[in-house]
């Protein structure tokens, strides 16, 4: 087993109510004089109250092209990643030079050298630290990142690894695009970062005491490449977001979760805390329905969606942080769930 020693988040300082973001999106992305009733309805039904953005709202109209947006992404991403890692290491009782592996994940910007490389000198990480930048997993990457660190640390029980996720979804905004996919994305996605410190079985954290990671399972679903992702072009990342995401959850997730738990002698009734990615209202309703969850089981996820929106790979880590702080009953099982481009899911079984 491995142990999650600490989880911490970082959010940009620019925080806005949903209605203000709606007005800005309408001005940037709808044709002059267009009927905005559908946009207003989608934004109002997203169950998002506020979001944090990489830039002040009035700066988005000034972004000339993909290059300008990516320059902002890199600057903000490095700052947020550094903040999240320093906070998580401090909470775990480790220093920067204790880190043996850093896994960085994003799906909202590009950089070479990657963000993790730029953090080595800034944070004082060792020169022999192992780095693994990951691009393309999207919303599933928070759970998948923990799973991959677990895989790594099982063979290196004396090491410490860090997962850092930064997603600045607002910088992928497609101007002059009134498509339903762009409207839905503009209603849901926000900006933020998170870091997770994980240690092997032989490496005790200084004072962090998160859950143990017991096992993980990855699933890919056939003929689903166009369910979620990006079309990449001159204007940057154009969202691919099919209306069938909730149906994918209904079709596949229930059986996958039950089979995974059964392999460990468990049922859904044994899970004392569900750590679910806040994919959006219809997705969360589908998850609760297919798993037959009791009322309130996903309350932590709903609160995260309302407070910050969907932060892609970062969101499930914020939910994990908040769940740890709520102190589930020690010795009981919990389950992390995330879905993302592929189309795919990742399940991580933990013990509180």
N, C-alpha and C positions, 0 to 999 in steps of 0.2 A: 504494500500500500504506500501511498504518498500522502502528504498533508498540505492542505491550503493554509498557509501561515497568516496571510492577510490579504485583503482586497480593499482598494481605495479608488475613488473616482476623481476626475477633474473636469470642470465645466468652464467654458468661456464666460467672461463677465457680462456679455450682452444678452440680457434676458427680456423676453417680450411676451405679452399675452397673445393667445391664438388669433384673436380678432385683428390685431395690428399686423401680424404676419400675413393674414388673409388679404388685407387691403394692399399690402406691398406686392404680394404675388399677383394679384389681379392687375395692378398697374404695369407690372413688368411683362406678364406672359399672355394677357388676353388682348385681342385686337381692340382698337379704339371703338368705344360704343357697344362692345359685345355684352350680351346678357350674362350676368355673373351669378344667376340663381343656382345653377348646378355647382359651381365652385363653392359658393357660400354654404350650400347644404352639405357638401363633402367635408369641408373644413369643420363645420359645426358638429358633424356626427363622428369625428375622429376620436373623440374622448380625450383630446389633448388640451390642457389649460394654458400651459406656458412652454416655451422652448428657449434654449441657449443657442446663440449663433456665433460663428467665428468672427463676424464683422458687425458693426452697427447696421441697422436695417437700411439706412440711406446710402450705404456704401455699395450695395449690390448692383445698383444701376451703373456704377462706375467701372465695373469689371469688364474690360474690353473683349476678352477672349479666354479660351481655355488656359493659355499660358499665364495670364494674369491671375486667374483663379487658382491655378496650381502653385504659383509663387506664394500666395497667401496661405494656401493649405500647408506648405512646407514650414513656413515660419510658425504658424499657430500649432501645428502638429508637434514639432519639437518641444515647444514650451509646455504644452499640455502633457505630453508623454513624460517629460522630466518631472513635472509636478506630481503626477500620479505615481511614478516609480519611487521617488523620494519619500512620499507619504506612506506607501505600502511597505517599503523596506524599514522605515522607522517604526511602523506599527508591528512588524514582525520581529523587531529586535536585531535586524541584520544591517550591515553596511554595504556600500556599493562593491567593495572588493570581495565580498562573500559570494557574489553572483557568478555562477559557472556558465549559464546559458541564458540568453535573452531572445525571446520570440516576439517579433513585432508583427501586428496584423492591421490591415486597413483595406478598404475597397473604394476610397474616395479621393485618392491622390497618388502621385508617382514621384519618386526621388531616387537618384543614384548618385552618390552613395545613399543608402536607405536611412530612414530615421534612426534605426537602432545603431547604425555606425556613427551617426552624428551625436549620439548620446554617450558614447564611450568616454571621450575626453571631458564632456560637460559634467557627467556624473561621477567621474573618477573610477569607472569600471576597469577591471584588469585588462591588460593588453592581450591576454590569451583567452578572453571571454569568447565563448562560442555564440554566433549570431545566426538567427533564422528569420529573415523577413518573408512574410507570407502575404500575397495579394490574391484576391479573387473569391475567397470563401464567403464574403459578405456577412449576413446576419448570423450565420451558423458559427462564425469563427471564434466567438467568445467561448462557447462550450467546446468546440473542436480544439482550440488552443490549450485549454486545461487538459483535455484528453491526450494530446500529443506530449505535453510536459509529463503527464503521468507515465506514458509509454517510455519516455526517455529516462525518467528517474528510477523506474523499477530496476534498471540495470546499473544505476549509479546512485545507490542509496545514501551516499554521504554528500551529495551535491545539492545546490540551491539553484532554482530556475525562476525566471520572471517572464510572465506574459504581459505585454502592453498592447492595448488596442486604442487607436485613435480614428474616429470617424467624423468628418466635417461635411455632412451631407448637404448642407446649405450651399456649399461651393460648387455642387454639381447642377445647380439650378439651370434649367434650359429656358432662356428667354424666348418670347414669341412662340411658345409651344403650348397650345390649349388642349392637348390630348388628355384623355382621361387618366392615363398612367402618370403623366406629369402633374396633373391636378391632385391625384391621390397621394403621390409622393410628397408634394408640397404641403399636404395637410398633416402628414405623419412624422416625417424625419427631422431630427435635430442634430446637434453637434455635441461631442463630448469625448472623454477618454477614460480609461480605467487600467489599473495594473493589478496583477495577482502574483503573489510570492508563493511558490510551491517548493517544498523540501522533501528529500528522500527519507526513507524509513529510519535511517541511522543519523539523520541530521535534525536535531531539535531546534525549533525556533527560539529566539531569545525570550519572547513573551507573547507571540501570536499563537492563538489556539483556534484555528478554523477547523472545518471538517476534514476527515480522511477521504481520499478518493479511492473507491473500491474497484470500479471497472467502468469501461466506456464502450459504446457501440456506435458505429457509423452506418448510415443507410443511404443508398442512391436509388432514385426512382426512375424507371425507364421512360423514355420519350417525353422528357420534361425540361429540356434545355431552354425552352422559351417561356417557362413559367416565371422566371425572375432573373435579372442580370442587367448588364449594360450593353447598349450598342455604342461603340466608340467611334467618334468622328471628329471633324474639325472643330465642333463646338464643345467637345469633351465627352462626358459620360451621359448618354441619354437613357433614361430608365426603361427597362423591360419589366413589366409588372402585370402578370396575367390575373384575370378575375377568378381563376380557379385555384388560387392558393388555399383558401379555406377548405375547398373540396379535397385537395391533396392531403390536408391534415386529417379530414374525416376518413378518407379512404385508407390511409397507410399508418397513421401515427398510433392509433389504438392497439392494433396488432403488434406493432414493433415494440411498444412500451411493455405490453403484457408479456410478450415472449422474453424480452430482456430481463424483466423482473423475475419471471419464473425460473430462468437459468440460475438465479441467485436465491431461490427459495422464497420469493416475495410476491405479493400482489399489490395492486394500487392502493388497497386499504391500509397497507403497512407504511406507506409514505407519509411522513409527518410534515414535510414542507416541500412544496413544488416551486422550483426556480425556473420560470418559463420566460423565454424571450417575448417582449411585448410587440408582436408583429402587427397589431392593429385590432380593433374591436371584433371584426368578423373572424379573424384567425383565433383570437382568444376564446371566443364563443365556441368555435369548432373544436378546439383542444379540450375545453371543459366538457363538451357534449360527448366526444368520442371516448374520453377516459372516464366518463360518468363521475366527475369530480364533485365533492360536496360544496355547498355554497361557501364562498369565502376562500376557497383553496388557492385562487389566483389573485387575491386582494393585493399582495405586494407588487405583482406585475402590473395590475391596473393602476396602482398609485404611481409607479414609475412612468407609465405611459402618459398619465395626466401631467406629471411634473416636468418631464423633459422630452416627451415624444419618443419615437423609435430611433435609437442611436446605432442602428445596425449592430455590428459585432460587440459594441460596447455595452449595449443595454442589458443583456443577461448578466453581465458582470456587476452592474449596478444593483440588479435585483438580488444577486448572490450576496453582495455586501450588506444590503438591507436585511436579508434573511438571517445572516450570521448575527447581526446586531440584535435581532429579535430573539435570539437564543432558543432554537428548537430543542426539544428534549434530548439530552445527551444519550448517545448509543443507539439512536433511532435512524432509519434510512431516509435520505432525501434524494430527489431526482432533478437534475438540470435537463432542460429541453430547449433546443434551438433548431430552426429550419432555415435554409438559405439556398442560394443559386446552385443549380446542379440537375434537378431539384433534389435536395438531400435533407437529412436530419442528423443530429448528433445527440446522444443520450449519455449522461454522466451520472453514475450512481455514487452517492457519497454517504458517509456516516457522520452524523452530527456529534 
